Amino acid sequence: MFEAVLVNDIRFSWSDGSSENATILKDQTKTWRLDVGSFNEGEVVHIVVAATPELGSKHAITESPPT
């Protein structure tokens, strides 16, 4: 079950960015979107999905949006 999303150690509740049920079924995709502020181009952003029983973690490098 999804609990929260952490972006650079700032915790956001799952329900802050999704109206989808927080339960994860095998091979299921969930969508979470929330404006968490702006980042500088090339900045490394650490994203952690807090879920029971495991955590998922990923680093992303920010880019300018396409024009």
mmJSON file of the N, C-alpha and C atoms, coordinates in Angstrom:
{"data_MODEL":{"atom_site":{
"group_PDB":["ATOM","ATOM","ATOM","ATOM","ATOM","ATOM","ATOM","ATOM","ATOM","ATOM","ATOM","ATOM","ATOM","ATOM","ATOM","ATOM","ATOM","ATOM","ATOM","ATOM","ATOM","ATOM","ATOM","ATOM","ATOM","ATOM","ATOM","ATOM","ATOM","ATOM","ATOM","ATOM","ATOM","ATOM","ATOM","ATOM","ATOM","ATOM","ATOM","ATOM","ATOM","ATOM","ATOM","ATOM","ATOM","ATOM","ATOM","ATOM","ATOM","ATOM","ATOM","ATOM","ATOM","ATOM","ATOM","ATOM","ATOM","ATOM","ATOM","ATOM","ATOM","ATOM","ATOM","ATOM","ATOM","ATOM","ATOM","ATOM","ATOM","ATOM","ATOM","ATOM","ATOM","ATOM","ATOM","ATOM","ATOM","ATOM","ATOM","ATOM","ATOM","ATOM","ATOM","ATOM","ATOM","ATOM","ATOM","ATOM","ATOM","ATOM","ATOM","ATOM","ATOM","ATOM","ATOM","ATOM","ATOM","ATOM","ATOM","ATOM","ATOM","ATOM","ATOM","ATOM","ATOM","ATOM","ATOM","ATOM","ATOM","ATOM","ATOM","ATOM","ATOM","ATOM","ATOM","ATOM","ATOM","ATOM","ATOM","ATOM","ATOM","ATOM","ATOM","ATOM","ATOM","ATOM","ATOM","ATOM","ATOM","ATOM","ATOM","ATOM","ATOM","ATOM","ATOM","ATOM","ATOM","ATOM","ATOM","ATOM","ATOM","ATOM","ATOM","ATOM","ATOM","ATOM","ATOM","ATOM","ATOM","ATOM","ATOM","ATOM","ATOM","ATOM","ATOM","ATOM","ATOM","ATOM","ATOM","ATOM","ATOM","ATOM","ATOM","ATOM","ATOM","ATOM","ATOM","ATOM","ATOM","ATOM","ATOM","ATOM","ATOM","ATOM","ATOM","ATOM","ATOM","ATOM","ATOM","ATOM","ATOM","ATOM","ATOM","ATOM","ATOM","ATOM","ATOM","ATOM","ATOM","ATOM","ATOM","ATOM","ATOM","ATOM","ATOM","ATOM","ATOM","ATOM","ATOM","ATOM","ATOM"],
"id":[1,2,3,4,5,6,7,8,9,10,11,12,13,14,15,16,17,18,19,20,21,22,23,24,25,26,27,28,29,30,31,32,33,34,35,36,37,38,39,40,41,42,43,44,45,46,47,48,49,50,51,52,53,54,55,56,57,58,59,60,61,62,63,64,65,66,67,68,69,70,71,72,73,74,75,76,77,78,79,80,81,82,83,84,85,86,87,88,89,90,91,92,93,94,95,96,97,98,99,100,101,102,103,104,105,106,107,108,109,110,111,112,113,114,115,116,117,118,119,120,121,122,123,124,125,126,127,128,129,130,131,132,133,134,135,136,137,138,139,140,141,142,143,144,145,146,147,148,149,150,151,152,153,154,155,156,157,158,159,160,161,162,163,164,165,166,167,168,169,170,171,172,173,174,175,176,177,178,179,180,181,182,183,184,185,186,187,188,189,190,191,192,193,194,195,196,197,198,199,200,201],
"type_symbol":["N","C","C","N","C","C","N","C","C","N","C","C","N","C","C","N","C","C","N","C","C","N","C","C","N","C","C","N","C","C","N","C","C","N","C","C","N","C","C","N","C","C","N","C","C","N","C","C","N","C","C","N","C","C","N","C","C","N","C","C","N","C","C","N","C","C","N","C","C","N","C","C","N","C","C","N","C","C","N","C","C","N","C","C","N","C","C","N","C","C","N","C","C","N","C","C","N","C","C","N","C","C","N","C","C","N","C","C","N","C","C","N","C","C","N","C","C","N","C","C","N","C","C","N","C","C","N","C","C","N","C","C","N","C","C","N","C","C","N","C","C","N","C","C","N","C","C","N","C","C","N","C","C","N","C","C","N","C","C","N","C","C","N","C","C","N","C","C","N","C","C","N","C","C","N","C","C","N","C","C","N","C","C","N","C","C","N","C","C","N","C","C","N","C","C","N","C","C","N","C","C"],
"label_atom_id":["N","CA","C","N","CA","C","N","CA","C","N","CA","C","N","CA","C","N","CA","C","N","CA","C","N","CA","C","N","CA","C","N","CA","C","N","CA","C","N","CA","C","N","CA","C","N","CA","C","N","CA","C","N","CA","C","N","CA","C","N","CA","C","N","CA","C","N","CA","C","N","CA","C","N","CA","C","N","CA","C","N","CA","C","N","CA","C","N","CA","C","N","CA","C","N","CA","C","N","CA","C","N","CA","C","N","CA","C","N","CA","C","N","CA","C","N","CA","C","N","CA","C","N","CA","C","N","CA","C","N","CA","C","N","CA","C","N","CA","C","N","CA","C","N","CA","C","N","CA","C","N","CA","C","N","CA","C","N","CA","C","N","CA","C","N","CA","C","N","CA","C","N","CA","C","N","CA","C","N","CA","C","N","CA","C","N","CA","C","N","CA","C","N","CA","C","N","CA","C","N","CA","C","N","CA","C","N","CA","C","N","CA","C","N","CA","C","N","CA","C","N","CA","C","N","CA","C","N","CA","C","N","CA","C"],
"label_alt_id":[null,null,null,null,null,null,null,null,null,null,null,null,null,null,null,null,null,null,null,null,null,null,null,null,null,null,null,null,null,null,null,null,null,null,null,null,null,null,null,null,null,null,null,null,null,null,null,null,null,null,null,null,null,null,null,null,null,null,null,null,null,null,null,null,null,null,null,null,null,null,null,null,null,null,null,null,null,null,null,null,null,null,null,null,null,null,null,null,null,null,null,null,null,null,null,null,null,null,null,null,null,null,null,null,null,null,null,null,null,null,null,null,null,null,null,null,null,null,null,null,null,null,null,null,null,null,null,null,null,null,null,null,null,null,null,null,null,null,null,null,null,null,null,null,null,null,null,null,null,null,null,null,null,null,null,null,null,null,null,null,null,null,null,null,null,null,null,null,null,null,null,null,null,null,null,null,null,null,null,null,null,null,null,null,null,null,null,null,null,null,null,null,null,null,null,null,null,null,null,null,null],
"label_comp_id":["MET","MET","MET","PHE","PHE","PHE","GLU","GLU","GLU","ALA","ALA","ALA","VAL","VAL","VAL","LEU","LEU","LEU","VAL","VAL","VAL","ASN","ASN","ASN","ASP","ASP","ASP","ILE","ILE","ILE","ARG","ARG","ARG","PHE","PHE","PHE","SER","SER","SER","TRP","TRP","TRP","SER","SER","SER","ASP","ASP","ASP","GLY","GLY","GLY","SER","SER","SER","SER","SER","SER","GLU","GLU","GLU","ASN","ASN","ASN","ALA","ALA","ALA","THR","THR","THR","ILE","ILE","ILE","LEU","LEU","LEU","LYS","LYS","LYS","ASP","ASP","ASP","GLN","GLN","GLN","THR","THR","THR","LYS","LYS","LYS","THR","THR","THR","TRP","TRP","TRP","ARG","ARG","ARG","LEU","LEU","LEU","ASP","ASP","ASP","VAL","VAL","VAL","GLY","GLY","GLY","SER","SER","SER","PHE","PHE","PHE","ASN","ASN","ASN","GLU","GLU","GLU","GLY","GLY","GLY","GLU","GLU","GLU","VAL","VAL","VAL","VAL","VAL","VAL","HIS","HIS","HIS","ILE","ILE","ILE","VAL","VAL","VAL","VAL","VAL","VAL","ALA","ALA","ALA","ALA","ALA","ALA","THR","THR","THR","PRO","PRO","PRO","GLU","GLU","GLU","LEU","LEU","LEU","GLY","GLY","GLY","SER","SER","SER","LYS","LYS","LYS","HIS","HIS","HIS","ALA","ALA","ALA","ILE","ILE","ILE","THR","THR","THR","GLU","GLU","GLU","SER","SER","SER","PRO","PRO","PRO","PRO","PRO","PRO","THR","THR","THR"],
"label_asym_id":["A","A","A","A","A","A","A","A","A","A","A","A","A","A","A","A","A","A","A","A","A","A","A","A","A","A","A","A","A","A","A","A","A","A","A","A","A","A","A","A","A","A","A","A","A","A","A","A","A","A","A","A","A","A","A","A","A","A","A","A","A","A","A","A","A","A","A","A","A","A","A","A","A","A","A","A","A","A","A","A","A","A","A","A","A","A","A","A","A","A","A","A","A","A","A","A","A","A","A","A","A","A","A","A","A","A","A","A","A","A","A","A","A","A","A","A","A","A","A","A","A","A","A","A","A","A","A","A","A","A","A","A","A","A","A","A","A","A","A","A","A","A","A","A","A","A","A","A","A","A","A","A","A","A","A","A","A","A","A","A","A","A","A","A","A","A","A","A","A","A","A","A","A","A","A","A","A","A","A","A","A","A","A","A","A","A","A","A","A","A","A","A","A","A","A","A","A","A","A","A","A"],
"label_entity_id":["1","1","1","1","1","1","1","1","1","1","1","1","1","1","1","1","1","1","1","1","1","1","1","1","1","1","1","1","1","1","1","1","1","1","1","1","1","1","1","1","1","1","1","1","1","1","1","1","1","1","1","1","1","1","1","1","1","1","1","1","1","1","1","1","1","1","1","1","1","1","1","1","1","1","1","1","1","1","1","1","1","1","1","1","1","1","1","1","1","1","1","1","1","1","1","1","1","1","1","1","1","1","1","1","1","1","1","1","1","1","1","1","1","1","1","1","1","1","1","1","1","1","1","1","1","1","1","1","1","1","1","1","1","1","1","1","1","1","1","1","1","1","1","1","1","1","1","1","1","1","1","1","1","1","1","1","1","1","1","1","1","1","1","1","1","1","1","1","1","1","1","1","1","1","1","1","1","1","1","1","1","1","1","1","1","1","1","1","1","1","1","1","1","1","1","1","1","1","1","1","1"],
"label_seq_id":[1,1,1,2,2,2,3,3,3,4,4,4,5,5,5,6,6,6,7,7,7,8,8,8,9,9,9,10,10,10,11,11,11,12,12,12,13,13,13,14,14,14,15,15,15,16,16,16,17,17,17,18,18,18,19,19,19,20,20,20,21,21,21,22,22,22,23,23,23,24,24,24,25,25,25,26,26,26,27,27,27,28,28,28,29,29,29,30,30,30,31,31,31,32,32,32,33,33,33,34,34,34,35,35,35,36,36,36,37,37,37,38,38,38,39,39,39,40,40,40,41,41,41,42,42,42,43,43,43,44,44,44,45,45,45,46,46,46,47,47,47,48,48,48,49,49,49,50,50,50,51,51,51,52,52,52,53,53,53,54,54,54,55,55,55,56,56,56,57,57,57,58,58,58,59,59,59,60,60,60,61,61,61,62,62,62,63,63,63,64,64,64,65,65,65,66,66,66,67,67,67],
"pdbx_PDB_ins_code":[null,null,null,null,null,null,null,null,null,null,null,null,null,null,null,null,null,null,null,null,null,null,null,null,null,null,null,null,null,null,null,null,null,null,null,null,null,null,null,null,null,null,null,null,null,null,null,null,null,null,null,null,null,null,null,null,null,null,null,null,null,null,null,null,null,null,null,null,null,null,null,null,null,null,null,null,null,null,null,null,null,null,null,null,null,null,null,null,null,null,null,null,null,null,null,null,null,null,null,null,null,null,null,null,null,null,null,null,null,null,null,null,null,null,null,null,null,null,null,null,null,null,null,null,null,null,null,null,null,null,null,null,null,null,null,null,null,null,null,null,null,null,null,null,null,null,null,null,null,null,null,null,null,null,null,null,null,null,null,null,null,null,null,null,null,null,null,null,null,null,null,null,null,null,null,null,null,null,null,null,null,null,null,null,null,null,null,null,null,null,null,null,null,null,null,null,null,null,null,null,null],
"Cartn_x":[0.848,0.0,0.896,0.595,1.328,1.006,2.003,1.796,2.13,3.265,3.707,4.739,5.004,6.073,6.976,8.277,9.238,10.062,10.134,10.937,11.981,13.244,14.343,14.019,13.55,13.24,12.023,11.256,9.995,8.884,8.128,7.118,5.756,5.179,3.838,2.979,1.785,0.872,0.501,0.24,-0.203,-1.458,-2.377,-3.638,-3.456,-2.299,-2.039,-1.93,-1.448,-1.198,-1.948,-2.839,-3.579,-4.922,-5.903,-7.218,-7.38,-6.335,-6.385,-6.234,-6.811,-6.675,-5.188,-4.767,-3.354,-2.882,-3.771,-3.388,-2.731,-1.609,-0.869,-1.112,-1.539,-1.659,-0.494,-0.113,1.019,0.849,1.943,2.002,1.065,0.628,-0.286,0.502,0.028,0.636,-0.271,0.322,-0.42,0.123,-0.713,-0.305,-0.347,0.737,0.824,1.416,0.7,1.169,0.878,1.899,1.733,2.815,2.462,3.452,4.225,5.485,6.311,7.332,7.132,8.038,8.914,9.89,10.754,12.167,12.871,14.247,15.097,16.376,17.293,17.65,17.903,18.288,19.567,19.584,20.744,20.773,19.826,19.767,19.336,19.952,19.572,18.441,17.343,16.173,16.032,15.972,15.826,14.358,13.796,12.378,12.252,11.487,11.241,9.738,9.29,7.888,7.808,7.155,7.002,5.781,6.014,4.933,5.175,4.128,4.227,4.118,5.013,6.104,7.453,7.573,8.872,8.891,10.113,10.305,10.871,10.492,11.095,11.822,12.991,13.798,14.393,14.478,15.022,15.59,16.691,17.227,16.841,16.524,16.214,17.018,17.4,18.103,17.137,16.98,15.997,16.49,15.544,15.823,14.837,15.214,14.278,13.175,11.933,10.853,11.075,10.594,10.745,9.973,10.523,9.854,9.019],
"Cartn_y":[-1.176,0.0,1.244,2.216,3.475,4.281,4.893,5.754,7.21,7.423,8.793,8.81,10.005,10.239,11.302,11.015,11.975,12.51,13.83,14.481,15.306,14.911,15.571,15.693,14.588,14.464,15.259,15.851,16.497,15.489,15.187,14.12,14.673,14.013,14.335,13.085,13.234,12.11,11.588,10.296,9.72,10.441,10.739,11.37,12.828,13.456,14.819,14.88,13.791,13.824,12.785,12.045,11.022,10.747,10.56,10.156,8.641,7.968,6.517,5.828,4.66,3.829,3.569,3.563,3.399,1.953,1.003,-0.406,-0.739,-1.459,-1.851,-3.329,-3.643,-5.034,-5.343,-6.592,-6.997,-6.468,-5.905,-5.375,-4.186,-3.543,-2.407,-1.096,-0.143,1.177,2.19,3.052,4.109,5.461,6.487,7.833,8.753,9.513,10.491,11.753,12.871,14.149,15.252,16.065,17.183,18.211,19.481,20.534,20.665,20.262,20.289,21.426,22.371,23.506,23.385,24.266,24.256,23.83,23.324,22.877,23.518,23.646,24.169,23.069,23.452,22.478,21.776,20.461,19.657,19.246,19.713,19.372,17.911,17.214,15.836,15.849,15.182,15.11,13.665,13.459,12.122,11.892,10.826,10.515,9.163,9.112,7.869,7.658,6.481,6.114,5.233,5.739,4.985,4.096,2.805,1.843,0.671,0.014,-1.174,-2.395,-3.365,-3.543,-3.025,-2.375,-1.962,-0.483,0.059,1.427,1.356,2.288,2.414,3.745,3.779,4.989,5.197,6.449,6.763,8.17,8.378,9.712,10.174,11.426,12.001,13.272,13.58,14.817,15.713,16.924,17.822,18.361,18.618,19.178,20.297,21.173,22.222,21.58,22.073,21.521,21.827,20.949,21.222,22.476,23.196,24.428,24.176],
"Cartn_z":[0.0,0.0,0.0,-0.89,-0.93,0.321,0.89,2.048,1.74,1.069,0.821,-0.297,-0.789,-1.751,-1.141,-1.095,-0.574,-1.736,-1.852,-2.878,-2.144,-2.284,-1.558,-0.063,0.511,1.94,2.414,1.498,1.874,1.618,2.65,2.581,2.15,1.161,0.682,0.819,1.319,1.446,0.061,-0.048,-1.318,-1.81,-0.913,-1.303,-1.742,-1.435,-1.901,-3.425,-4.051,-5.484,-6.286,-5.637,-6.37,-5.725,-6.572,-6.069,-6.202,-6.725,-6.873,-5.526,-5.431,-4.248,-3.989,-2.744,-2.395,-2.414,-2.643,-2.684,-4.019,-3.959,-5.156,-5.434,-6.642,-7.067,-7.99,-8.095,-8.932,-10.356,-10.898,-12.269,-12.493,-11.443,-11.578,-11.623,-12.396,-12.491,-11.797,-10.995,-10.307,-10.753,-10.733,-11.124,-9.919,-9.728,-8.648,-9.231,-9.146,-9.69,-8.689,-8.453,-7.541,-7.849,-7.895,-8.081,-6.776,-6.79,-5.581,-5.622,-6.534,-6.635,-7.868,-7.968,-9.14,-8.76,-9.741,-9.559,-10.646,-10.395,-11.397,-12.385,-13.634,-14.651,-14.201,-14.353,-13.977,-12.513,-11.716,-10.299,-10.138,-9.193,-8.907,-7.894,-8.225,-7.356,-6.887,-5.573,-4.998,-4.674,-5.25,-5.075,-4.387,-3.309,-2.586,-2.497,-2.861,-2.692,-1.458,-0.423,0.816,0.677,0.76,0.604,1.533,1.921,2.753,1.849,1.854,2.801,2.327,1.159,0.64,0.29,0.164,-0.316,-1.727,-2.568,-3.885,-3.933,-4.557,-4.573,-5.946,-6.375,-7.699,-7.672,-8.398,-8.605,-10.005,-10.153,-11.45,-11.619,-12.849,-13.142,-13.901,-13.414,-14.016,-15.354,-16.248,-17.567,-17.835,-18.741,-19.163,-19.965,-19.826,-20.626,-22.106,-22.995,-24.427,-24.809,-25.793,-26.231,-27.46],
"occupancy":[1.0,1.0,1.0,1.0,1.0,1.0,1.0,1.0,1.0,1.0,1.0,1.0,1.0,1.0,1.0,1.0,1.0,1.0,1.0,1.0,1.0,1.0,1.0,1.0,1.0,1.0,1.0,1.0,1.0,1.0,1.0,1.0,1.0,1.0,1.0,1.0,1.0,1.0,1.0,1.0,1.0,1.0,1.0,1.0,1.0,1.0,1.0,1.0,1.0,1.0,1.0,1.0,1.0,1.0,1.0,1.0,1.0,1.0,1.0,1.0,1.0,1.0,1.0,1.0,1.0,1.0,1.0,1.0,1.0,1.0,1.0,1.0,1.0,1.0,1.0,1.0,1.0,1.0,1.0,1.0,1.0,1.0,1.0,1.0,1.0,1.0,1.0,1.0,1.0,1.0,1.0,1.0,1.0,1.0,1.0,1.0,1.0,1.0,1.0,1.0,1.0,1.0,1.0,1.0,1.0,1.0,1.0,1.0,1.0,1.0,1.0,1.0,1.0,1.0,1.0,1.0,1.0,1.0,1.0,1.0,1.0,1.0,1.0,1.0,1.0,1.0,1.0,1.0,1.0,1.0,1.0,1.0,1.0,1.0,1.0,1.0,1.0,1.0,1.0,1.0,1.0,1.0,1.0,1.0,1.0,1.0,1.0,1.0,1.0,1.0,1.0,1.0,1.0,1.0,1.0,1.0,1.0,1.0,1.0,1.0,1.0,1.0,1.0,1.0,1.0,1.0,1.0,1.0,1.0,1.0,1.0,1.0,1.0,1.0,1.0,1.0,1.0,1.0,1.0,1.0,1.0,1.0,1.0,1.0,1.0,1.0,1.0,1.0,1.0,1.0,1.0,1.0,1.0,1.0,1.0,1.0,1.0,1.0,1.0,1.0,1.0],
"B_iso_or_equiv":[0.0,0.0,0.0,0.0,0.0,0.0,0.0,0.0,0.0,0.0,0.0,0.0,0.0,0.0,0.0,0.0,0.0,0.0,0.0,0.0,0.0,0.0,0.0,0.0,0.0,0.0,0.0,0.0,0.0,0.0,0.0,0.0,0.0,0.0,0.0,0.0,0.0,0.0,0.0,0.0,0.0,0.0,0.0,0.0,0.0,0.0,0.0,0.0,0.0,0.0,0.0,0.0,0.0,0.0,0.0,0.0,0.0,0.0,0.0,0.0,0.0,0.0,0.0,0.0,0.0,0.0,0.0,0.0,0.0,0.0,0.0,0.0,0.0,0.0,0.0,0.0,0.0,0.0,0.0,0.0,0.0,0.0,0.0,0.0,0.0,0.0,0.0,0.0,0.0,0.0,0.0,0.0,0.0,0.0,0.0,0.0,0.0,0.0,0.0,0.0,0.0,0.0,0.0,0.0,0.0,0.0,0.0,0.0,0.0,0.0,0.0,0.0,0.0,0.0,0.0,0.0,0.0,0.0,0.0,0.0,0.0,0.0,0.0,0.0,0.0,0.0,0.0,0.0,0.0,0.0,0.0,0.0,0.0,0.0,0.0,0.0,0.0,0.0,0.0,0.0,0.0,0.0,0.0,0.0,0.0,0.0,0.0,0.0,0.0,0.0,0.0,0.0,0.0,0.0,0.0,0.0,0.0,0.0,0.0,0.0,0.0,0.0,0.0,0.0,0.0,0.0,0.0,0.0,0.0,0.0,0.0,0.0,0.0,0.0,0.0,0.0,0.0,0.0,0.0,0.0,0.0,0.0,0.0,0.0,0.0,0.0,0.0,0.0,0.0,0.0,0.0,0.0,0.0,0.0,0.0,0.0,0.0,0.0,0.0,0.0,0.0],
"pdbx_formal_charge":[null,null,null,null,null,null,null,null,null,null,null,null,null,null,null,null,null,null,null,null,null,null,null,null,null,null,null,null,null,null,null,null,null,null,null,null,null,null,null,null,null,null,null,null,null,null,null,null,null,null,null,null,null,null,null,null,null,null,null,null,null,null,null,null,null,null,null,null,null,null,null,null,null,null,null,null,null,null,null,null,null,null,null,null,null,null,null,null,null,null,null,null,null,null,null,null,null,null,null,null,null,null,null,null,null,null,null,null,null,null,null,null,null,null,null,null,null,null,null,null,null,null,null,null,null,null,null,null,null,null,null,null,null,null,null,null,null,null,null,null,null,null,null,null,null,null,null,null,null,null,null,null,null,null,null,null,null,null,null,null,null,null,null,null,null,null,null,null,null,null,null,null,null,null,null,null,null,null,null,null,null,null,null,null,null,null,null,null,null,null,null,null,null,null,null,null,null,null,null,null,null],
"auth_seq_id":[1,1,1,2,2,2,3,3,3,4,4,4,5,5,5,6,6,6,7,7,7,8,8,8,9,9,9,10,10,10,11,11,11,12,12,12,13,13,13,14,14,14,15,15,15,16,16,16,17,17,17,18,18,18,19,19,19,20,20,20,21,21,21,22,22,22,23,23,23,24,24,24,25,25,25,26,26,26,27,27,27,28,28,28,29,29,29,30,30,30,31,31,31,32,32,32,33,33,33,34,34,34,35,35,35,36,36,36,37,37,37,38,38,38,39,39,39,40,40,40,41,41,41,42,42,42,43,43,43,44,44,44,45,45,45,46,46,46,47,47,47,48,48,48,49,49,49,50,50,50,51,51,51,52,52,52,53,53,53,54,54,54,55,55,55,56,56,56,57,57,57,58,58,58,59,59,59,60,60,60,61,61,61,62,62,62,63,63,63,64,64,64,65,65,65,66,66,66,67,67,67],
"auth_comp_id":["MET","MET","MET","PHE","PHE","PHE","GLU","GLU","GLU","ALA","ALA","ALA","VAL","VAL","VAL","LEU","LEU","LEU","VAL","VAL","VAL","ASN","ASN","ASN","ASP","ASP","ASP","ILE","ILE","ILE","ARG","ARG","ARG","PHE","PHE","PHE","SER","SER","SER","TRP","TRP","TRP","SER","SER","SER","ASP","ASP","ASP","GLY","GLY","GLY","SER","SER","SER","SER","SER","SER","GLU","GLU","GLU","ASN","ASN","ASN","ALA","ALA","ALA","THR","THR","THR","ILE","ILE","ILE","LEU","LEU","LEU","LYS","LYS","LYS","ASP","ASP","ASP","GLN","GLN","GLN","THR","THR","THR","LYS","LYS","LYS","THR","THR","THR","TRP","TRP","TRP","ARG","ARG","ARG","LEU","LEU","LEU","ASP","ASP","ASP","VAL","VAL","VAL","GLY","GLY","GLY","SER","SER","SER","PHE","PHE","PHE","ASN","ASN","ASN","GLU","GLU","GLU","GLY","GLY","GLY","GLU","GLU","GLU","VAL","VAL","VAL","VAL","VAL","VAL","HIS","HIS","HIS","ILE","ILE","ILE","VAL","VAL","VAL","VAL","VAL","VAL","ALA","ALA","ALA","ALA","ALA","ALA","THR","THR","THR","PRO","PRO","PRO","GLU","GLU","GLU","LEU","LEU","LEU","GLY","GLY","GLY","SER","SER","SER","LYS","LYS","LYS","HIS","HIS","HIS","ALA","ALA","ALA","ILE","ILE","ILE","THR","THR","THR","GLU","GLU","GLU","SER","SER","SER","PRO","PRO","PRO","PRO","PRO","PRO","THR","THR","THR"],
"auth_asym_id":["A","A","A","A","A","A","A","A","A","A","A","A","A","A","A","A","A","A","A","A","A","A","A","A","A","A","A","A","A","A","A","A","A","A","A","A","A","A","A","A","A","A","A","A","A","A","A","A","A","A","A","A","A","A","A","A","A","A","A","A","A","A","A","A","A","A","A","A","A","A","A","A","A","A","A","A","A","A","A","A","A","A","A","A","A","A","A","A","A","A","A","A","A","A","A","A","A","A","A","A","A","A","A","A","A","A","A","A","A","A","A","A","A","A","A","A","A","A","A","A","A","A","A","A","A","A","A","A","A","A","A","A","A","A","A","A","A","A","A","A","A","A","A","A","A","A","A","A","A","A","A","A","A","A","A","A","A","A","A","A","A","A","A","A","A","A","A","A","A","A","A","A","A","A","A","A","A","A","A","A","A","A","A","A","A","A","A","A","A","A","A","A","A","A","A","A","A","A","A","A","A"],
"auth_atom_id":["N","CA","C","N","CA","C","N","CA","C","N","CA","C","N","CA","C","N","CA","C","N","CA","C","N","CA","C","N","CA","C","N","CA","C","N","CA","C","N","CA","C","N","CA","C","N","CA","C","N","CA","C","N","CA","C","N","CA","C","N","CA","C","N","CA","C","N","CA","C","N","CA","C","N","CA","C","N","CA","C","N","CA","C","N","CA","C","N","CA","C","N","CA","C","N","CA","C","N","CA","C","N","CA","C","N","CA","C","N","CA","C","N","CA","C","N","CA","C","N","CA","C","N","CA","C","N","CA","C","N","CA","C","N","CA","C","N","CA","C","N","CA","C","N","CA","C","N","CA","C","N","CA","C","N","CA","C","N","CA","C","N","CA","C","N","CA","C","N","CA","C","N","CA","C","N","CA","C","N","CA","C","N","CA","C","N","CA","C","N","CA","C","N","CA","C","N","CA","C","N","CA","C","N","CA","C","N","CA","C","N","CA","C","N","CA","C","N","CA","C","N","CA","C","N","CA","C","N","CA","C","N","CA","C"],
"pdbx_PDB_model_num":[1,1,1,1,1,1,1,1,1,1,1,1,1,1,1,1,1,1,1,1,1,1,1,1,1,1,1,1,1,1,1,1,1,1,1,1,1,1,1,1,1,1,1,1,1,1,1,1,1,1,1,1,1,1,1,1,1,1,1,1,1,1,1,1,1,1,1,1,1,1,1,1,1,1,1,1,1,1,1,1,1,1,1,1,1,1,1,1,1,1,1,1,1,1,1,1,1,1,1,1,1,1,1,1,1,1,1,1,1,1,1,1,1,1,1,1,1,1,1,1,1,1,1,1,1,1,1,1,1,1,1,1,1,1,1,1,1,1,1,1,1,1,1,1,1,1,1,1,1,1,1,1,1,1,1,1,1,1,1,1,1,1,1,1,1,1,1,1,1,1,1,1,1,1,1,1,1,1,1,1,1,1,1,1,1,1,1,1,1,1,1,1,1,1,1,1,1,1,1,1,1]
}}}
